Amino acid sequence: MDTHSRIKKHQTEAASDNAGPVPETRPDLTGIIWQKESGKRTIRFFLADENATENFGRLLGTLAADGDVYCLSGDLGAGKTLMSKGVCEAVGVEEEDVVSPTFALMNIYNGKIMEVRHFDLYRLDSPEELADIGFYEYVGGEGVSLIEWGDLFQSELPPEYLQVNLTIVPEGRIVELIPFGLRYEAISKEVLRYVNAGA
């Protein structure tokens, strides 16, 4: 079954470019700026502060549909969990419920709109450990999957996902969206459209 073809049950209108459901409301985009030197496939944004980082996650969450996979990479403290909180809040997870799964390895949140499977792979050493935590069964299934440190297990990721790279810079953060698959190309373009519309 193609999990990427399903849409949120509470919304019926879909974007014409395959990016998924049209968001009912757009998060505050203050402090989010498109970096024009983005590459052919990579779209880069500047995030001015923690609020912008969390709101960028909210925007990704408003575009999420069942089966979506977002892989978040960056150094410790780069904002992966903060961005994950934004995604979770957008799909109806209570803010206080979202915590880093560093020690639990995986947290499941039941949002009002959809379920979130939130992984942190930093402490794992082998693909066998991924199987032990149910990674292969959960990723890409019902709800949205957020994978922190997914770059540590690149060969174990599904063939299609959205790579989200976070880098701390003196003035804030840089986030790069690198889509793998048409669905994620559409999401990346939709994020760019929203950010440019809010500029």
N, C-alpha and C positions, 0 to 999 in steps of 0.2 A: 504494500500500500504506500502511495506517495504521500508522506506526511506533510510535504511542503505545499500540497494543493489545498489543504484544509484551511479554513479561515476562522477567525474568532466567531463564536456562536452569537455574541451580542450585536454584531455589526453585519449588515448585509451589503453595503456598498463597498466595492473593491476598487483600488486604484487601477487605472487602465494600463500601467506599465509593469504589472506583476509584482509590485512592492508590497502587496498585502492590503489589509483593511485601511481605509482612510481614517486617520486619527480624528476623534471627536473634538479634541482640543489640542493645541500645540503648547508644549512647555515654554517657559520663559527662556529665550535664547540670548539674553544679555551676556556679553563676555565671550561669545562663541563667534569666531571669525574664520572664514574660509581662507586658506593659504593658497594663493594663486599659483605657486610653484609646484603644485601637486603633480604627480607623475601621470602617465597614461592610464594606468589601472588604479593607482593609489589616489585617494582623496584625503587631503590633510587640512586639519583645522587647528586653530589656536584656542585654548581654553584659559581664560584669564584667572580663574580661581576655583575653589572647591564647589561653589554653587554652579558655575558653568559646567564643571565636570559631571556633577550629579544630574543637571538638566540635560546634558548631552545624552546621558544614559536614559533619561525619561523619554527623549525623542526616539531613541532606538527601541524602547519598550512600546511606544505607541504604534510603531511600525511592525512589531513582532506578531507572528502567527504561530499556530501549533507546528511543531517540528523544527522551528528555527534554532540555529546554533551560532552563538557569538563566542569567539575565543578572545580573551583579554590577556594581553602580554605587556610587560614592562617591569622595571626594577621594583624592589620593595618600596612601598610608599608612593608609587606613581599614580595611584587612583583607581586601581582595578575594582576593589570592593566598593568604593564610592560610586563608580559608574554602575556597578551591579545593583546598588541600592536604587539608583534612578530607574533602571529597567524594571526592577521588582515593583516599585511604587506605581509605575505606569500600568502594570497589569493587575493592580489591586492588592498587592501584598502590603501589610502594615509595616511602616518604617522600622519600628522597634523589633520586628521579627527577623530582619535581615542582619546577619552577622557573617564575618569571614569564616568560611569552612576550613581554615588552615588545619585545625586539629581533627575535625570531624570528617574532612575530605570531601563530603557531599552533604548539602542541606537541601531539603525539599520544602518549598513554600507553596501553600495553597492560596493563590490570588483569587480575587473576585472574578477576574476575566479569564485567567489561565494559570496553570501550575508552572513553577519555575524549579529547575534542577540546577543547583549552583555548586560547581566543583572547584576545588583548589588542588592542583596536582603537584605543588611545590615539594611536598615531602615524599613523593613516590619515586621509586628507583627503577621500576621495570613494568613492562606491559602486563605481566601477570598480576601485578597489584591493581591495575585498572580493572581487570576482570573481577577481582575480589570485592571491589566496591560497587559493582554493577554498572560500570561506565558504559559498556557496549549495549546493555539493555535499555538504559535511560536516555542516552544522547540521541536526539533526533526524534524522540517519541512525542507523546502528548505534551503540550506546553512548550516553553522555551528553555534551552540549555545554555547556561553561562559557564564557560570553562576558563578559570584563571590558570595561568601558566601552561596552557595547552601547547605552546611552542616546545615544551620539553618532550612531548610525545607526538611530534608532527606526523609521523607515519601511522599513528593510531587514530587520527581525527577522521571524521567522515569526509567524503569527497567534496562536499559542498558546505561552506560555512562562511561567516564574516569574521575576518581577522581584524582585531581592534588593538593597535599598538599605542601605548601611552609612554611619553617621555617627559620628564621634568626639565623645564628650562627656567632660567632666572626669573622671567616675568610670569610664569604660569606652567601650562602643560601644552604639549603638542599631541594630538590624537590623529592617527592614520587609519583609514578604513581601507582594507584590501579584500575585495570580494573574490570568493571562489565559487563560481556558479552564477547563472543568470538571475536567480532570485536575489542574491546578495548584491549583484550589480545594480539591480533595480532599487534595493533598499538604500545603497550608497548614494545613488542619484537623487532619491527622494529626500535624504538627509540634506544633501547639498541644496536642493530646491527650497526646503524649509529655512535653512540658515540664510540663504541669499534673500529670501522673501522677508525675513525679519531684520535684515541689515538696514 
